[in-house]
Amino acid sequence: MEQELEQWCPDYVTTGFVAGHCGVCNVTVLRWIDKGRLPAFRLLDGHYRIRRDDFAGFLERYSIPASQGASSGSG
């Protein structure tokens, strides 16, 4: 699955990217982060970034297809 993820995902992704891939809104992704379901770190400007490996683990843990295909979003 890691090879599939590398094809469409940089080292870090935004909450918008995660939201688009999972078919949810940014607020839902922020809730996942707040509840500890999706590891993320906060930039100085307040935006979050998610490591690609953490996102891959999240997709696997919650059975979300890695090949679902989403366009890159901003977050």
N, CA, C and O atoms as CSV, one atom per row, in Angstrom:
chain,resi,resn,atom,element,x,y,z
A,1,MET,N,N,0.825,-1.201,0.000
A,1,MET,CA,C,0.000,0.000,0.000
A,1,MET,C,C,0.868,1.263,0.000
A,1,MET,O,O,0.457,2.287,-0.545
A,2,GLU,N,N,2.056,1.206,0.600
A,2,GLU,CA,C,2.917,2.382,0.677
A,2,GLU,C,C,3.287,2.887,-0.711
A,2,GLU,O,O,3.343,4.097,-0.929
A,3,GLN,N,N,3.543,1.979,-1.656
A,3,GLN,CA,C,3.889,2.397,-3.011
A,3,GLN,C,C,2.738,3.138,-3.673
A,3,GLN,O,O,2.968,4.135,-4.358
A,4,GLU,N,N,1.509,2.679,-3.486
A,4,GLU,CA,C,0.338,3.355,-4.041
A,4,GLU,C,C,0.230,4.767,-3.470
A,4,GLU,O,O,-0.068,5.715,-4.198
A,5,LEU,N,N,0.469,4.903,-2.185
A,5,LEU,CA,C,0.336,6.191,-1.514
A,5,LEU,C,C,1.392,7.169,-2.011
A,5,LEU,O,O,1.110,8.357,-2.164
A,6,GLU,N,N,2.608,6.681,-2.266
A,6,GLU,CA,C,3.683,7.552,-2.735
A,6,GLU,C,C,3.355,8.193,-4.079
A,6,GLU,O,O,3.846,9.283,-4.374
A,7,GLN,N,N,2.549,7.548,-4.883
A,7,GLN,CA,C,2.240,8.051,-6.211
A,7,GLN,C,C,1.435,9.339,-6.166
A,7,GLN,O,O,1.563,10.159,-7.075
A,8,TRP,N,N,0.615,9.549,-5.149
A,8,TRP,CA,C,-0.258,10.725,-5.115
A,8,TRP,C,C,-0.094,11.571,-3.871
A,8,TRP,O,O,-0.897,12.471,-3.622
A,9,CYS,N,N,0.928,11.297,-3.094
A,9,CYS,CA,C,1.017,11.945,-1.797
A,9,CYS,C,C,2.450,12.392,-1.490
A,9,CYS,O,O,3.353,11.555,-1.497
A,10,PRO,N,N,2.690,13.678,-1.222
A,10,PRO,CA,C,4.024,14.133,-0.813
A,10,PRO,C,C,4.340,13.666,0.611
A,10,PRO,O,O,3.548,12.936,1.207
A,11,ASP,N,N,5.485,14.076,1.162
A,11,ASP,CA,C,5.870,13.656,2.516
A,11,ASP,C,C,4.877,14.107,3.576
A,11,ASP,O,O,4.652,13.405,4.562
A,12,TYR,N,N,4.280,15.280,3.373
A,12,TYR,CA,C,3.289,15.813,4.305
A,12,TYR,C,C,2.059,16.230,3.509
A,12,TYR,O,O,2.179,16.722,2.387
A,13,VAL,N,N,0.893,16.036,4.079
A,13,VAL,CA,C,-0.347,16.432,3.409
A,13,VAL,C,C,-1.127,17.395,4.294
A,13,VAL,O,O,-0.913,17.468,5.504
A,14,THR,N,N,-2.029,18.126,3.666
A,14,THR,CA,C,-2.846,19.104,4.385
A,14,THR,C,C,-4.147,18.467,4.855
A,14,THR,O,O,-4.508,17.370,4.431
A,15,THR,N,N,-4.836,19.171,5.732
A,15,THR,CA,C,-6.154,18.700,6.160
A,15,THR,C,C,-7.118,18.709,4.976
A,15,THR,O,O,-8.011,17.864,4.903
A,16,GLY,N,N,-6.953,19.644,4.056
A,16,GLY,CA,C,-7.802,19.692,2.868
A,16,GLY,C,C,-7.606,18.481,1.984
A,16,GLY,O,O,-8.566,17.950,1.425
A,17,PHE,N,N,-6.358,18.038,1.854
A,17,PHE,CA,C,-6.073,16.836,1.069
A,17,PHE,C,C,-6.742,15.630,1.707
A,17,PHE,O,O,-7.394,14.840,1.024
A,18,VAL,N,N,-6.577,15.487,3.028
A,18,VAL,CA,C,-7.179,14.359,3.748
A,18,VAL,C,C,-8.696,14.395,3.602
A,18,VAL,O,O,-9.327,13.370,3.343
A,19,ALA,N,N,-9.275,15.578,3.769
A,19,ALA,CA,C,-10.727,15.725,3.654
A,19,ALA,C,C,-11.206,15.305,2.275
A,19,ALA,O,O,-12.178,14.560,2.152
A,20,GLY,N,N,-10.529,15.780,1.236
A,20,GLY,CA,C,-10.923,15.432,-0.124
A,20,GLY,C,C,-10.793,13.947,-0.393
A,20,GLY,O,O,-11.656,13.356,-1.042
A,21,HIS,N,N,-9.738,13.347,0.090
A,21,HIS,CA,C,-9.516,11.921,-0.128
A,21,HIS,C,C,-10.575,11.082,0.589
A,21,HIS,O,O,-11.040,10.072,0.061
A,22,CYS,N,N,-10.946,11.506,1.784
A,22,CYS,CA,C,-11.883,10.727,2.594
A,22,CYS,C,C,-13.343,11.117,2.356
A,22,CYS,O,O,-14.250,10.459,2.864
A,23,GLY,N,N,-13.573,12.181,1.588
A,23,GLY,CA,C,-14.945,12.594,1.300
A,23,GLY,C,C,-15.640,13.249,2.478
A,23,GLY,O,O,-16.847,13.091,2.666
A,24,VAL,N,N,-14.871,13.988,3.275
A,24,VAL,CA,C,-15.433,14.681,4.442
A,24,VAL,C,C,-15.006,16.152,4.380
A,24,VAL,O,O,-14.221,16.533,3.512
A,25,CYS,N,N,-15.518,16.972,5.290
A,25,CYS,CA,C,-15.124,18.380,5.323
A,25,CYS,C,C,-13.891,18.549,6.220
A,25,CYS,O,O,-13.554,17.664,7.006
A,26,ASN,N,N,-13.233,19.694,6.088
A,26,ASN,CA,C,-12.030,19.983,6.887
A,26,ASN,C,C,-12.299,19.907,8.381
A,26,ASN,O,O,-11.431,19.482,9.143
A,27,VAL,N,N,-13.478,20.310,8.806
A,27,VAL,CA,C,-13.812,20.284,10.235
A,27,VAL,C,C,-13.770,18.852,10.766
A,27,VAL,O,O,-13.342,18.624,11.898
A,28,THR,N,N,-14.204,17.904,9.972
A,28,THR,CA,C,-14.157,16.497,10.388
A,28,THR,C,C,-12.711,16.053,10.582
A,28,THR,O,O,-12.399,15.370,11.557
A,29,VAL,N,N,-11.831,16.434,9.667
A,29,VAL,CA,C,-10.416,16.084,9.791
A,29,VAL,C,C,-9.833,16.716,11.058
A,29,VAL,O,O,-9.074,16.073,11.783
A,30,LEU,N,N,-10.184,17.960,11.319
A,30,LEU,CA,C,-9.706,18.621,12.541
A,30,LEU,C,C,-10.207,17.892,13.789
A,30,LEU,O,O,-9.489,17.821,14.787
A,31,ARG,N,N,-11.400,17.361,13.749
A,31,ARG,CA,C,-11.928,16.580,14.887
A,31,ARG,C,C,-11.133,15.292,15.060
A,31,ARG,O,O,-10.812,14.903,16.183
A,32,TRP,N,N,-10.813,14.623,13.940
A,32,TRP,CA,C,-9.996,13.405,14.014
A,32,TRP,C,C,-8.650,13.719,14.664
A,32,TRP,O,O,-8.163,12.953,15.496
A,33,ILE,N,N,-8.057,14.839,14.284
A,33,ILE,CA,C,-6.774,15.245,14.864
A,33,ILE,C,C,-6.942,15.529,16.356
A,33,ILE,O,O,-6.147,15.066,17.174
A,34,ASP,N,N,-7.978,16.293,16.706
A,34,ASP,CA,C,-8.233,16.661,18.102
A,34,ASP,C,C,-8.450,15.436,18.986
A,34,ASP,O,O,-8.033,15.419,20.144
A,35,LYS,N,N,-9.109,14.404,18.434
A,35,LYS,CA,C,-9.396,13.196,19.201
A,35,LYS,C,C,-8.237,12.201,19.187
A,35,LYS,O,O,-8.316,11.145,19.815
A,36,GLY,N,N,-7.157,12.537,18.467
A,36,GLY,CA,C,-5.998,11.662,18.435
A,36,GLY,C,C,-6.100,10.523,17.444
A,36,GLY,O,O,-5.254,9.629,17.452
A,37,ARG,N,N,-7.099,10.527,16.600
A,37,ARG,CA,C,-7.253,9.461,15.613
A,37,ARG,C,C,-6.286,9.624,14.449
A,37,ARG,O,O,-5.864,8.638,13.845
A,38,LEU,N,N,-5.937,10.857,14.137
A,38,LEU,CA,C,-5.032,11.158,13.032
A,38,LEU,C,C,-3.900,12.036,13.562
A,38,LEU,O,O,-4.121,13.208,13.869
A,39,PRO,N,N,-2.687,11.483,13.672
A,39,PRO,CA,C,-1.567,12.288,14.165
A,39,PRO,C,C,-1.256,13.432,13.201
A,39,PRO,O,O,-1.268,13.251,11.984
A,40,ALA,N,N,-0.983,14.593,13.753
A,40,ALA,CA,C,-0.663,15.769,12.938
A,40,ALA,C,C,0.162,16.728,13.774
A,40,ALA,O,O,0.224,16.613,14.998
A,41,PHE,N,N,0.793,17.672,13.098
A,41,PHE,CA,C,1.497,18.735,13.810
A,41,PHE,C,C,1.049,20.068,13.240
A,41,PHE,O,O,0.579,20.163,12.107
A,42,ARG,N,N,1.207,21.081,14.053
A,42,ARG,CA,C,0.723,22.413,13.695
A,42,ARG,C,C,1.894,23.298,13.261
A,42,ARG,O,O,2.940,23.325,13.910
A,43,LEU,N,N,1.704,24.010,12.170
A,43,LEU,CA,C,2.693,24.970,11.691
A,43,LEU,C,C,2.556,26.276,12.461
A,43,LEU,O,O,1.578,26.477,13.182
A,44,LEU,N,N,3.522,27.152,12.310
A,44,LEU,CA,C,3.485,28.435,13.014
A,44,LEU,C,C,2.254,29.258,12.644
A,44,LEU,O,O,1.758,30.031,13.464
A,45,ASP,N,N,1.757,29.100,11.415
A,45,ASP,CA,C,0.579,29.869,10.993
A,45,ASP,C,C,-0.734,29.239,11.455
A,45,ASP,O,O,-1.808,29.766,11.164
A,46,GLY,N,N,-0.657,28.118,12.173
A,46,GLY,CA,C,-1.852,27.491,12.716
A,46,GLY,C,C,-2.412,26.350,11.896
A,46,GLY,O,O,-3.297,25.633,12.363
A,47,HIS,N,N,-1.916,26.166,10.683
A,47,HIS,CA,C,-2.393,25.070,9.848
A,47,HIS,C,C,-1.739,23.762,10.287
A,47,HIS,O,O,-0.652,23.760,10.866
A,48,TYR,N,N,-2.413,22.656,10.003
A,48,TYR,CA,C,-1.888,21.345,10.352
A,48,TYR,C,C,-1.275,20.667,9.134
A,48,TYR,O,O,-1.653,20.934,7.994
A,49,ARG,N,N,-0.321,19.784,9.406
A,49,ARG,CA,C,0.239,18.905,8.398
A,49,ARG,C,C,0.242,17.496,8.971
A,49,ARG,O,O,0.444,17.286,10.167
A,50,ILE,N,N,0.014,16.545,8.085
A,50,ILE,CA,C,-0.047,15.133,8.460
A,50,ILE,C,C,1.059,14.416,7.695
A,50,ILE,O,O,1.177,14.569,6.479
A,51,ARG,N,N,1.858,13.645,8.397
A,51,ARG,CA,C,2.898,12.870,7.720
A,51,ARG,C,C,2.239,11.814,6.835
A,51,ARG,O,O,1.216,11.229,7.190
A,52,ARG,N,N,2.850,11.589,5.682
A,52,ARG,CA,C,2.310,10.607,4.738
A,52,ARG,C,C,2.162,9.240,5.400
A,52,ARG,O,O,1.148,8.570,5.208
A,53,ASP,N,N,3.152,8.821,6.170
A,53,ASP,CA,C,3.086,7.517,6.828
A,53,ASP,C,C,1.940,7.446,7.831
A,53,ASP,O,O,1.281,6.413,7.954
A,54,ASP,N,N,1.703,8.540,8.547
A,54,ASP,CA,C,0.584,8.568,9.492
A,54,ASP,C,C,-0.749,8.500,8.751
A,54,ASP,O,O,-1.684,7.837,9.199
A,55,PHE,N,N,-0.827,9.186,7.621
A,55,PHE,CA,C,-2.044,9.151,6.815
A,55,PHE,C,C,-2.279,7.745,6.266
A,55,PHE,O,O,-3.413,7.266,6.253
A,56,ALA,N,N,-1.205,7.079,5.810
A,56,ALA,CA,C,-1.326,5.711,5.315
A,56,ALA,C,C,-1.845,4.785,6.418
A,56,ALA,O,O,-2.704,3.937,6.174
A,57,GLY,N,N,-1.316,4.954,7.629
A,57,GLY,CA,C,-1.784,4.146,8.753
A,57,GLY,C,C,-3.236,4.412,9.085
A,57,GLY,O,O,-3.985,3.490,9.406
A,58,PHE,N,N,-3.635,5.672,9.009
A,58,PHE,CA,C,-5.022,6.050,9.256
A,58,PHE,C,C,-5.937,5.392,8.221
A,58,PHE,O,O,-6.979,4.841,8.575
A,59,LEU,N,N,-5.551,5.449,6.946
A,59,LEU,CA,C,-6.354,4.837,5.891
A,59,LEU,C,C,-6.512,3.341,6.126
A,59,LEU,O,O,-7.602,2.790,5.971
A,60,GLU,N,N,-5.424,2.696,6.498
A,60,GLU,CA,C,-5.471,1.261,6.750
A,60,GLU,C,C,-6.314,0.931,7.974
A,60,GLU,O,O,-7.131,0.011,7.942
A,61,ARG,N,N,-6.115,1.680,9.048
A,61,ARG,CA,C,-6.830,1.437,10.305
A,61,ARG,C,C,-8.343,1.544,10.129
A,61,ARG,O,O,-9.103,0.775,10.717
A,62,TYR,N,N,-8.768,2.503,9.317
A,62,TYR,CA,C,-10.202,2.726,9.142
A,62,TYR,C,C,-10.727,2.207,7.803
A,62,TYR,O,O,-11.822,2.574,7.378
A,63,SER,N,N,-9.943,1.354,7.140
A,63,SER,CA,C,-10.334,0.681,5.891
A,63,SER,C,C,-10.799,1.658,4.812
A,63,SER,O,O,-11.823,1.439,4.166
A,64,ILE,N,N,-10.043,2.734,4.625
A,64,ILE,CA,C,-10.330,3.701,3.573
A,64,ILE,C,C,-9.374,3.372,2.428
A,64,ILE,O,O,-8.162,3.334,2.642
A,65,PRO,N,N,-9.885,3.135,1.223
A,65,PRO,CA,C,-9.018,2.742,0.107
A,65,PRO,C,C,-7.973,3.807,-0.221
A,65,PRO,O,O,-8.306,4.986,-0.343
A,66,ALA,N,N,-6.716,3.398,-0.362
A,66,ALA,CA,C,-5.639,4.330,-0.705
A,66,ALA,C,C,-5.747,4.794,-2.143
A,66,ALA,O,O,-5.238,5.861,-2.486
A,67,SER,N,N,-6.389,4.028,-2.979
A,67,SER,CA,C,-6.484,4.364,-4.397
A,67,SER,C,C,-7.759,5.139,-4.721
A,67,SER,O,O,-8.112,5.290,-5.890
A,68,GLN,N,N,-8.450,5.629,-3.698
A,68,GLN,CA,C,-9.709,6.346,-3.890
A,68,GLN,C,C,-9.496,7.556,-4.800
A,68,GLN,O,O,-10.398,7.937,-5.546
A,69,GLY,N,N,-8.320,8.154,-4.743
A,69,GLY,CA,C,-7.957,9.246,-5.643
A,69,GLY,C,C,-8.612,10.550,-5.304
A,69,GLY,O,O,-9.824,10.704,-5.458
A,70,ALA,N,N,-7.831,11.484,-4.846
A,70,ALA,CA,C,-8.337,12.816,-4.521
A,70,ALA,C,C,-7.372,13.840,-5.075
A,70,ALA,O,O,-6.176,13.578,-5.208
A,71,SER,N,N,-7.883,14.973,-5.386
A,71,SER,CA,C,-7.002,16.045,-5.824
A,71,SER,C,C,-6.398,16.705,-4.604
A,71,SER,O,O,-6.978,16.669,-3.519
A,72,SER,N,N,-5.249,17.301,-4.777
A,72,SER,CA,C,-4.567,17.956,-3.674
A,72,SER,C,C,-5.358,19.153,-3.202
A,72,SER,O,O,-5.756,20.005,-3.996
A,73,GLY,N,N,-5.581,19.209,-1.907
A,73,GLY,CA,C,-6.348,20.334,-1.340
A,73,GLY,C,C,-5.473,21.195,-0.471
A,73,GLY,O,O,-4.357,20.807,-0.127
A,74,SER,N,N,-5.955,22.334,-0.120
A,74,SER,CA,C,-5.212,23.191,0.793
A,74,SER,C,C,-5.874,23.152,2.159
A,74,SER,O,O,-7.089,22.984,2.264
A,75,GLY,N,N,-5.088,23.306,3.187
A,75,GLY,CA,C,-5.681,23.221,4.499
A,75,GLY,C,C,-5.056,24.030,5.468
A,75,GLY,O,O,-5.475,24.041,6.625
